[in-house]
Amino acid sequence: MDSKYSHVIDLRSDTVTKPTDEMREAMKNAVVGDDVFGDDPTVKELEAKAAALLGKEAGLFVTSGNFKTINCLNFFLLPVFIICIQ
């Protein structure tokens, strides 16, 4: 990457941006739990910060772009589908 863009973190994919030593250290020392059961304090903190930043009641962390897309499609299409089959 050109040095004039060295401050940019490319988040298109987890294979594009490689973690720095500081990132690896943060991951190594992170307090973790099971996010499926709502027990991961790091995920809960991230969701709360995102919600506060965007002025929303809650945030939802998803682990991939595909997961995000599926959630969005379900949110927008499932109510219509339920109405159509009733």
C-alpha positions as CSV (number, residue, x, y, z in Angstrom):
1,M,0.0,0.0,0.0
2,D,1.3,3.5,-0.9
3,S,2.8,5.2,2.2
4,K,0.4,8.1,1.8
5,Y,-2.4,5.6,2.7
6,S,-0.5,3.8,5.4
7,H,-3.0,5.1,8.1
8,V,-5.9,3.4,6.3
9,I,-7.3,0.1,7.5
10,D,-8.9,-1.9,4.7
11,L,-11.9,-3.7,6.2
12,R,-13.2,-5.3,2.9
13,S,-12.1,-8.7,4.1
14,D,-10.3,-10.3,7.0
15,T,-7.7,-11.5,4.5
16,V,-6.9,-8.0,3.2
17,T,-5.8,-6.4,6.5
18,K,-3.2,-8.3,8.5
19,P,-3.2,-7.8,12.3
20,T,-0.3,-5.9,13.8
21,D,1.6,-7.0,16.8
22,E,-0.5,-4.7,18.9
23,M,-3.7,-6.2,17.5
24,R,-2.5,-9.7,18.2
25,E,-1.6,-8.7,21.8
26,A,-5.1,-7.2,22.3
27,M,-6.7,-10.4,21.0
28,K,-4.5,-12.5,23.2
29,N,-5.4,-10.5,26.3
30,A,-9.1,-10.0,25.5
31,V,-11.7,-11.2,28.0
32,V,-14.0,-13.6,26.0
33,G,-17.2,-15.5,26.5
34,D,-19.9,-17.1,24.4
35,D,-21.5,-14.4,22.3
36,V,-24.4,-16.8,21.3
37,F,-25.5,-16.8,24.9
38,G,-24.7,-13.1,25.4
39,D,-21.8,-13.9,27.7
40,D,-19.0,-12.2,25.7
41,P,-18.2,-8.8,27.4
42,T,-16.1,-7.6,24.5
43,V,-19.0,-8.2,22.0
44,K,-21.5,-6.6,24.4
45,E,-19.2,-3.5,24.8
46,L,-18.8,-3.2,21.0
47,E,-22.5,-3.5,20.4
48,A,-23.2,-0.8,23.1
49,K,-20.6,1.5,21.7
50,A,-22.0,1.2,18.1
51,A,-25.5,1.8,19.3
52,A,-24.5,4.9,21.3
53,L,-22.5,6.2,18.3
54,L,-25.4,5.8,16.0
55,G,-28.0,6.9,18.5
56,K,-29.8,3.6,18.5
57,E,-31.3,1.5,21.2
58,A,-29.1,-1.5,20.6
59,G,-26.4,-2.8,18.3
60,L,-25.8,-6.3,16.8
61,F,-22.4,-7.7,16.0
62,V,-22.3,-10.2,13.1
63,T,-19.2,-12.0,12.1
64,S,-19.4,-11.7,8.3
65,G,-20.9,-9.8,5.5
66,N,-22.9,-12.9,4.5
67,F,-24.4,-13.1,7.9
68,K,-25.3,-9.4,7.8
69,T,-26.9,-9.8,4.4
70,I,-29.0,-12.8,5.6
71,N,-30.2,-10.8,8.6
72,C,-31.1,-7.8,6.4
73,L,-33.0,-10.0,4.0
74,N,-34.9,-11.7,6.8
75,F,-35.7,-8.4,8.4
76,F,-37.1,-6.9,5.2
77,L,-38.6,-10.0,3.5
78,L,-39.8,-12.3,6.2
79,P,-42.8,-10.1,7.3
80,V,-43.9,-9.8,3.7
81,F,-43.6,-13.6,3.2
82,I,-45.6,-14.3,6.4
83,I,-48.4,-12.0,5.3
84,C,-48.4,-13.6,1.8
85,I,-48.8,-17.1,3.1
86,Q,-51.5,-16.3,5.6
